[in-house]
Amino acid sequence: MAVGDIVPVPGAQFEETLASASPDVLREMIREFAQRMMDADVEVRCGAGYGEVSPDRVNSRNGYRRREWDTRAGTVELAIPKLRAGSYFPAFLEHRRRAERALASVVATSCLLDVSTRRVEKLAASLGVVGLSKSQVSAMAAELDEPVEGFRSRPLDAGPYTFCWIDALTQKVREGGRTVNVHCLIATGVNAEGYREILGIDVTSSEDGAGWLAFLRGLVARGLSGVAMVTGDDHAGLVNAIAAVLPGATWQRCRTHYHRNLLTRVPKTAQPWVSTLVRTIFEQPGPASVRAQHAHVVAALEARLPQAAAHLDGARDDILAFTAFPREVWRQVWSSNPQERLNKEVRRRTGVVGIFPGRDAIIRLVGAVLAEQNDEWTESRRYMGLEILAACRKAVQPGMGKNGTSEAGLTIDAIPA
């Protein structure tokens, strides 16, 4: 292939492509823009333009080398300029996103360990990972492990973290010659400035009390403080771990997950009716009316579905813990839906791998995804306003009513200054 076939010719050919509005116009524009960026960069390094005679010239071109660049618009062919002295490689091709590098590292490690060879080869081909040596894999892993470990062990000094969400994702990993399930524990919170922040990640063998206890103790050791409520699913041992490690924090059972669990105890024909009844509990304007409606729903269920009524009555304090706070934050704290959106992004990456070659590979990939998400949250708008957070902290101060609720805590304005 001639150089002229790779290097776009400014002028006629490019303008014809634009005028014709062909389906490849976006790729052509990307290639032209990238090519001109490289040409400008090389001119600076050489001290003179292409073919220009100048006393300031310190280097000169020496042809081109072909390189395919995978973009969201498709694969683009670039002609990377070569220099007579030294080498040149454009910066925009050097750096992959952390999660993409982590995924490539998982693929490479899996290849070396002969894990699911056919699947790994297919995955590697889709990522453009071909022929990585052991030294390349080690260098790639080391490059990722350092920032991920730094992210996992950083001080949690942006507290108090009034609200936290905790969840566990099941992942498959090869250990001892067999495939086993492990649990990836993830915690997020809202810091003192109102921004969401990923607090920590760890991998445990099971969701028992010991795993949650160690995870929460690790967060506290790094500076987690001021937690008023933790929202999560009904994981084994989680409630006891919260009581032991985070004194003063209440547990809010995710209303969405509980709703699904309750419906499994109801005949299919009655599920729409029960679902509508339960939703009315959370549509009330204040703590007293929420609890009154809960009692009314339990009474309505007792006649027809006593098992469901007993289950709902027993879960009252767990699913209504949010009523201790101003109603402005109820929708944000009464379920783990914000965490579920994060989990969906994690599963999108881990689902490509399927079976991980080791726990360190899980930490590497999931940690890289979470670090990227944490950066995005830092630059986004506040999740909760500062005035709301101040009101929430006052709402759980000593002197509140039974179960931590107070009629004075219905709105921000009602919280005493």
Backbone torsions as a table, in degrees:
resi	resn	phi	psi	omega
1	MET	NA	131.2	-179.5
2	ALA	-77.5	156.9	-179.6
3	VAL	-61.7	-35.3	-179.9
4	GLY	-63.2	-22.6	177.6
5	ASP	-77.0	-20.9	-177.7
6	ILE	-98.2	-46.7	-176.7
7	VAL	-76.1	120.3	179.0
8	PRO	-66.8	140.8	-180.0
9	VAL	-92.8	112.4	179.1
10	PRO	-60.6	135.8	177.8
11	GLY	117.3	-121.8	-167.9
12	ALA	-54.8	-55.7	-173.7
13	GLN	-62.9	-44.1	-177.5
14	PHE	-67.6	-42.3	179.9
15	GLU	-68.6	-31.5	176.5
16	GLU	-64.7	-40.2	178.0
17	THR	-61.8	-43.7	178.6
18	LEU	-62.9	-43.0	-177.2
19	ALA	-65.5	-36.9	-177.7
20	SER	-77.0	-15.1	-179.9
21	ALA	52.1	49.1	-179.4
22	SER	-73.0	162.5	178.9
23	PRO	-62.1	-19.4	-178.0
24	ASP	-93.3	11.6	-173.0
25	VAL	-63.3	-37.5	-178.6
26	LEU	-65.4	-44.1	178.5
27	ARG	-63.2	-37.9	180.0
28	GLU	-65.4	-39.1	178.7
29	MET	-67.1	-41.4	178.6
30	ILE	-62.9	-43.3	-179.3
31	ARG	-63.9	-43.8	-179.4
32	GLU	-62.7	-43.7	-178.9
33	PHE	-64.4	-45.8	-180.0
34	ALA	-63.4	-39.3	-179.0
35	GLN	-64.7	-41.9	-179.7
36	ARG	-69.3	-33.5	175.1
37	MET	-61.6	-45.3	179.6
38	MET	-65.0	-41.5	179.6
39	ASP	-61.5	-42.0	179.3
40	ALA	-65.8	-38.8	179.7
41	ASP	-64.9	-42.5	-179.4
42	VAL	-67.8	-36.1	178.0
43	GLU	-60.9	-40.2	177.9
44	VAL	-64.7	-41.8	-179.6
45	ARG	-67.9	-34.7	-179.3
46	CYS	-82.1	-21.9	-177.8
47	GLY	83.1	5.6	179.9
48	ALA	-162.2	158.0	179.9
49	GLY	-76.7	174.6	-178.6
50	TYR	-63.6	123.5	178.8
51	GLY	73.8	3.8	-177.4
52	GLU	-85.4	134.5	176.5
53	VAL	-93.3	119.3	-176.1
54	SER	-150.2	140.5	176.5
55	PRO	-69.0	-14.0	-180.0
56	ASP	-86.7	-2.5	-177.3
57	ARG	-67.1	132.1	179.0
58	VAL	-117.9	-8.3	-180.0
59	ASN	-159.2	171.1	179.0
60	SER	-145.9	160.5	-178.9
61	ARG	-74.2	159.4	178.7
62	ASN	-143.7	49.9	178.1
63	GLY	89.6	-161.7	-176.8
64	TYR	-136.9	160.4	169.7
65	ARG	-130.5	142.3	-173.6
66	ARG	-80.3	141.6	177.0
67	ARG	-149.1	131.6	175.5
68	GLU	-89.2	136.5	-178.4
69	TRP	-121.6	116.5	180.0
70	ASP	-84.3	117.5	179.2
71	THR	-120.4	173.3	177.4
72	ARG	-66.7	-20.3	178.3
73	ALA	-89.8	-1.5	-178.3
74	GLY	120.6	-178.3	-179.3
75	THR	-79.8	128.9	-178.6
76	VAL	-115.8	133.2	177.2
77	GLU	-89.3	124.8	179.4
78	LEU	-115.0	153.5	173.2
79	ALA	-112.8	103.1	-176.6
80	ILE	-84.7	121.5	-179.7
81	PRO	-62.0	141.9	175.0
82	LYS	-106.1	148.6	-179.8
83	LEU	-111.7	150.0	178.4
84	ARG	-70.7	-33.0	178.6
85	ALA	-120.5	121.0	-179.3
86	GLY	83.5	-167.2	-178.4
87	SER	-135.1	161.4	179.4
88	TYR	-137.8	134.3	173.7
89	PHE	-145.3	127.6	-174.9
90	PRO	-64.4	141.7	-176.8
91	ALA	-65.4	-31.8	-176.0
92	PHE	-72.9	-9.0	174.2
93	LEU	-98.7	-14.3	-175.2
94	GLU	-77.6	-39.1	-167.6
95	HIS	-104.8	118.4	170.5
96	ARG	-92.4	161.9	172.8
97	ARG	-64.9	151.7	-175.6
98	ARG	-57.6	-42.8	-177.8
99	ALA	-65.7	-36.8	178.6
100	GLU	-67.5	-39.3	177.2
101	ARG	-66.7	-38.3	178.9
102	ALA	-64.4	-40.5	179.2
103	LEU	-65.4	-40.8	176.7
104	ALA	-63.5	-37.1	178.0
105	SER	-65.3	-40.3	177.4
106	VAL	-61.8	-44.1	178.7
107	VAL	-60.1	-46.9	-177.2
108	ALA	-64.2	-43.5	178.6
109	THR	-62.5	-40.7	178.8
110	SER	-62.7	-38.9	177.7
111	CYS	-61.3	-43.8	-177.9
112	LEU	-66.4	-30.3	-178.3
113	LEU	-93.8	6.3	179.6
114	ASP	56.4	44.6	179.1
115	VAL	-96.1	122.3	176.2
116	SER	43.4	61.9	-170.1
117	THR	-53.5	-47.3	-176.3
118	ARG	-63.8	-43.5	-180.0
119	ARG	-67.1	-38.9	-178.5
120	VAL	-66.5	-40.8	179.4
121	GLU	-62.4	-40.5	178.7
122	LYS	-65.5	-43.1	178.4
123	LEU	-65.1	-43.4	-179.5
124	ALA	-61.3	-41.0	179.9
125	ALA	-63.6	-38.9	-179.8
126	SER	-67.4	-25.2	179.5
127	LEU	-95.1	-6.6	-176.2
128	GLY	76.4	21.2	179.7
129	VAL	-92.9	107.4	-176.2
130	VAL	-133.0	129.4	170.4
131	GLY	63.8	40.1	177.4
132	LEU	-75.8	134.6	178.0
133	SER	-86.8	169.9	179.4
134	LYS	-62.7	-37.7	-179.4
135	SER	-67.5	-37.6	177.9
136	GLN	-65.4	-40.6	178.7
137	VAL	-62.9	-44.8	-179.6
138	SER	-62.0	-42.5	179.8
139	ALA	-66.0	-40.6	179.6
140	MET	-64.6	-43.1	180.0
141	ALA	-65.1	-42.6	-179.9
142	ALA	-63.7	-38.5	179.2
143	GLU	-62.4	-35.8	-178.9
144	LEU	-84.5	-38.0	-173.8
145	ASP	-62.6	-38.0	-176.7
146	GLU	-63.6	-51.7	179.0
147	PRO	-67.9	-34.1	179.1
148	VAL	-66.1	-43.5	178.4
149	GLU	-66.0	-37.3	176.2
150	GLY	-62.7	-38.5	177.7
151	PHE	-67.1	-41.6	-178.1
152	ARG	-68.8	-31.0	-174.1
153	SER	-105.4	8.0	-177.5
154	ARG	-65.7	151.6	178.1
155	PRO	-67.0	139.3	175.4
156	LEU	-93.3	78.1	-172.2
157	ASP	-107.3	15.0	-179.9
158	ALA	-102.1	18.6	-177.2
159	GLY	-75.9	179.7	7.4
160	PRO	-74.4	146.3	178.4
161	TYR	-98.6	88.0	-172.0
162	THR	-61.7	-42.5	-178.3
163	PHE	-121.0	137.6	177.8
164	CYS	-132.3	151.6	174.2
165	TRP	-125.3	134.8	-178.0
166	ILE	-131.6	138.7	178.4
167	ASP	-151.5	166.7	179.6
168	ALA	-130.1	133.2	177.3
169	LEU	-111.8	132.3	178.7
170	THR	-85.3	131.8	177.9
171	GLN	-130.2	151.9	178.2
172	LYS	-97.7	137.6	-178.8
173	VAL	-144.2	149.5	177.8
174	ARG	-90.5	121.4	177.8
175	GLU	-141.7	130.3	177.8
176	GLY	61.4	32.8	177.7
177	GLY	79.7	9.2	177.9
178	ARG	-140.5	163.4	-179.8
179	THR	-94.0	126.2	-178.8
180	VAL	-128.5	160.7	175.9
181	ASN	-94.3	133.4	172.6
182	VAL	-124.1	167.8	-175.0
183	HIS	-120.3	125.5	178.9
184	CYS	-95.3	109.7	-177.5
185	LEU	-90.1	128.6	-177.1
186	ILE	-130.2	133.3	178.6
187	ALA	-125.3	136.2	174.1
188	THR	-127.5	163.4	-179.4
189	GLY	-157.5	172.2	174.4
190	VAL	-109.3	120.9	-175.5
191	ASN	-83.9	-177.7	-174.5
192	ALA	-63.5	-22.5	179.4
193	GLU	-90.5	0.7	177.5
194	GLY	88.3	6.3	179.7
195	TYR	-94.3	145.1	173.7
196	ARG	-72.8	145.5	-177.2
197	GLU	-145.6	136.5	175.6
198	ILE	-82.6	119.8	-171.9
199	LEU	-87.7	-36.8	-177.4
200	GLY	-174.1	165.8	177.3
201	ILE	-147.1	140.4	176.6
202	ASP	-153.0	162.3	179.1
203	VAL	-121.7	126.6	178.9
204	THR	-126.5	161.5	-178.4
205	SER	-72.6	-31.3	-178.7
206	SER	-151.2	163.4	179.3
207	GLU	-89.1	45.8	179.9
208	ASP	-89.8	178.2	-177.8
209	GLY	-61.5	-34.8	-178.5
210	ALA	-64.3	-40.6	179.6
211	GLY	-64.5	-46.5	178.9
212	TRP	-66.3	-38.0	-179.8
213	LEU	-62.1	-47.2	179.6
214	ALA	-64.6	-38.6	-179.1
215	PHE	-64.6	-48.8	-178.9
216	LEU	-67.7	-36.9	176.9
217	ARG	-63.0	-37.3	176.9
218	GLY	-63.2	-39.2	178.0
219	LEU	-66.0	-42.8	179.1
220	VAL	-64.5	-39.2	178.9
221	ALA	-62.6	-28.7	179.5
222	ARG	-86.6	-5.4	174.3
223	GLY	121.7	4.3	179.1
224	LEU	-61.3	126.3	-177.0
225	SER	-153.8	164.9	174.8
226	GLY	72.2	19.3	-177.0
227	VAL	-74.9	123.1	179.1
228	ALA	-99.4	-31.5	-179.8
229	MET	-152.4	141.1	176.9
230	VAL	-117.4	124.9	179.2
231	THR	-104.1	133.0	178.8
232	GLY	-172.4	178.5	178.3
233	ASP	-81.7	176.6	-177.2
234	ASP	-83.7	65.2	179.1
235	HIS	-77.0	142.5	-179.4
236	ALA	-62.0	128.2	175.9
237	GLY	83.1	-9.2	-175.5
238	LEU	-67.6	-44.5	-176.9
239	VAL	-62.3	-43.8	179.2
240	ASN	-65.7	-36.5	179.1
241	ALA	-66.4	-39.5	178.2
242	ILE	-62.6	-44.5	-179.8
243	ALA	-63.6	-34.7	-177.0
244	ALA	-79.3	-36.2	-172.2
245	VAL	-101.2	-31.2	-177.2
246	LEU	-119.1	71.2	-178.8
247	PRO	-60.5	136.2	-179.4
248	GLY	93.5	-12.7	179.3
249	ALA	-89.5	136.4	176.8
250	THR	-97.5	159.9	179.5
251	TRP	-107.5	125.0	174.3
252	GLN	-103.6	112.4	177.1
253	ARG	-72.7	130.8	-177.4
254	CYS	-55.9	122.0	-177.0
255	ARG	-67.0	-31.8	-179.8
256	THR	-67.4	-47.4	179.2
257	HIS	-66.3	-39.5	179.1
258	TYR	-64.0	-40.6	178.9
259	HIS	-55.7	-45.2	178.9
260	ARG	-64.7	-41.8	179.8
261	ASN	-63.2	-39.9	-179.9
262	LEU	-64.1	-40.0	-177.6
263	LEU	-66.7	-21.6	177.0
264	THR	-70.5	-14.6	179.2
265	ARG	-99.4	11.1	-176.1
266	VAL	-123.4	138.1	175.5
267	PRO	-57.1	147.0	-175.2
268	LYS	-57.2	-36.7	-177.9
269	THR	-67.2	-24.2	-178.3
270	ALA	-96.9	-5.3	-175.1
271	GLN	-62.0	-43.2	178.0
272	PRO	-59.6	-40.5	179.8
273	TRP	-65.1	-46.7	-180.0
274	VAL	-64.1	-41.5	-179.4
275	SER	-61.2	-42.3	178.5
276	THR	-65.1	-41.0	178.7
277	LEU	-61.1	-46.8	-177.2
278	VAL	-64.0	-37.9	-179.8
279	ARG	-62.7	-31.2	-179.4
280	THR	-64.1	-23.4	178.1
281	ILE	-61.6	-39.5	-173.5
282	PHE	-91.2	4.5	-179.9
283	GLU	-102.7	8.5	-178.3
284	GLN	-82.2	155.7	-173.9
285	PRO	-82.3	-17.7	-176.1
286	GLY	-150.7	169.9	-177.2
287	PRO	-57.2	-45.3	-177.4
288	ALA	-63.6	-43.6	-179.4
289	SER	-70.1	-30.6	176.4
290	VAL	-63.4	-46.9	-178.6
291	ARG	-70.7	-34.1	176.9
292	ALA	-66.3	-40.2	178.8
293	GLN	-69.1	-34.9	176.0
294	HIS	-59.9	-45.7	178.7
295	ALA	-63.7	-37.1	179.1
296	HIS	-65.8	-41.1	179.5
297	VAL	-66.7	-40.9	177.9
298	VAL	-60.4	-43.1	179.4
299	ALA	-64.3	-37.3	179.7
300	ALA	-68.2	-32.1	-178.8
301	LEU	-80.3	-26.8	-173.2
302	GLU	-58.6	-38.8	-176.3
303	ALA	-67.8	-39.0	-174.2
304	ARG	-103.1	-36.9	-174.4
305	LEU	-133.1	74.4	-176.2
306	PRO	-61.0	-34.6	-179.9
307	GLN	-65.5	-43.6	178.2
308	ALA	-66.6	-37.4	179.3
309	ALA	-63.5	-43.6	178.9
310	ALA	-64.6	-38.4	179.8
311	HIS	-65.7	-43.8	-179.9
312	LEU	-67.3	-38.3	179.4
313	ASP	-66.5	-39.8	179.5
314	GLY	-68.3	-24.9	-178.0
315	ALA	-94.3	8.5	-173.0
316	ARG	-54.1	-56.2	-175.7
317	ASP	-65.7	-31.2	-177.8
318	ASP	-71.6	-40.7	-175.5
319	ILE	-91.3	-9.7	-179.8
320	LEU	-112.0	16.8	179.6
321	ALA	-62.6	-25.5	-177.8
322	PHE	-63.7	-20.7	-176.9
323	THR	-68.4	-7.9	176.8
324	ALA	-75.3	-6.9	-174.5
325	PHE	-118.9	162.5	178.1
326	PRO	-55.6	144.1	-173.5
327	ARG	-66.8	-15.5	178.2
328	GLU	-61.9	-22.5	-177.6
329	VAL	-107.2	1.8	-174.4
330	TRP	-56.0	-48.6	-176.2
331	ARG	-64.9	-24.1	-178.7
332	GLN	-84.8	-22.0	-172.5
333	VAL	-117.3	-10.7	-174.2
334	TRP	-84.1	-0.1	175.7
335	SER	-147.0	169.9	177.6
336	SER	-99.5	25.4	178.7
337	ASN	-58.7	-39.3	175.4
338	PRO	-59.2	-37.6	178.2
339	GLN	-69.7	-34.2	-178.8
340	GLU	-63.9	-35.6	177.8
341	ARG	-65.8	-36.9	175.4
342	LEU	-67.3	-42.9	178.9
343	ASN	-60.2	-37.3	179.8
344	LYS	-61.8	-40.6	178.4
345	GLU	-67.1	-38.4	178.1
346	VAL	-65.6	-45.2	-178.8
347	ARG	-64.4	-31.1	178.5
348	ARG	-61.3	-36.0	179.2
349	ARG	-82.0	-45.2	-176.8
350	THR	-71.0	-27.1	179.2
351	GLY	-64.3	-26.0	177.9
352	VAL	-67.1	-35.9	-177.8
353	VAL	-77.1	-44.1	-179.0
354	GLY	83.6	-85.0	179.9
355	ILE	-111.3	122.2	-178.2
356	PHE	-83.9	146.9	179.0
357	PRO	-75.0	-15.2	-179.5
358	GLY	-175.0	166.3	-178.9
359	ARG	-66.7	-31.5	179.2
360	ASP	-63.6	-31.5	177.9
361	ALA	-68.4	-36.0	176.7
362	ILE	-64.4	-48.1	179.5
363	ILE	-58.7	-40.9	-176.5
364	ARG	-65.0	-48.1	-176.3
365	LEU	-74.0	-51.6	-178.3
366	VAL	-65.1	-39.3	178.2
367	GLY	-62.0	-38.5	178.7
368	ALA	-67.2	-41.4	177.3
369	VAL	-61.8	-45.2	-178.7
370	LEU	-67.0	-37.2	178.7
371	ALA	-63.3	-40.4	177.4
372	GLU	-64.1	-43.6	-179.5
373	GLN	-64.6	-38.3	178.9
374	ASN	-63.3	-39.0	177.0
375	ASP	-62.5	-40.4	-179.9
376	GLU	-66.6	-39.5	178.3
377	TRP	-64.3	-35.7	-179.7
378	THR	-61.9	-32.7	-176.5
379	GLU	-94.4	-5.5	-178.4
380	SER	-90.1	-178.1	179.7
381	ARG	-74.7	162.2	-179.4
382	ARG	-61.2	143.6	176.6
383	TYR	-81.0	-32.6	176.2
384	MET	-138.2	143.4	178.7
385	GLY	-73.2	155.2	-178.6
386	LEU	-64.8	-36.1	179.4
387	GLU	-66.4	-40.0	179.4
388	ILE	-64.2	-44.5	-179.7
389	LEU	-62.8	-40.4	178.3
390	ALA	-62.7	-40.7	178.4
391	ALA	-65.5	-37.8	179.8
392	CYS	-66.3	-38.9	179.1
393	ARG	-67.1	-37.0	178.2
394	LYS	-70.8	-30.2	-176.4
395	ALA	-65.2	-24.2	-177.3
396	VAL	-107.3	14.6	176.2
397	GLN	-71.2	158.7	178.3
398	PRO	-54.5	145.7	-180.0
399	GLY	105.7	0.9	178.3
400	MET	-76.2	168.9	-177.5
401	GLY	-77.8	-168.9	-178.8
402	LYS	-60.7	139.5	-179.5
403	ASN	63.3	17.7	177.1
404	GLY	79.0	7.1	-177.9
405	THR	-99.7	156.9	178.1
406	SER	-154.0	136.8	177.4
407	GLU	-63.6	-23.1	177.7
408	ALA	-74.7	-8.0	-177.2
409	GLY	-100.4	20.2	-177.2
410	LEU	-70.0	-39.4	-177.3
411	THR	-133.5	168.3	179.4
412	ILE	-63.0	-42.6	-177.1
413	ASP	-64.5	-24.1	-177.3
414	ALA	-81.7	-14.1	179.5
415	ILE	-73.1	127.5	-179.1
416	PRO	-63.0	141.6	-178.2
417	ALA	-74.2	NA	NA
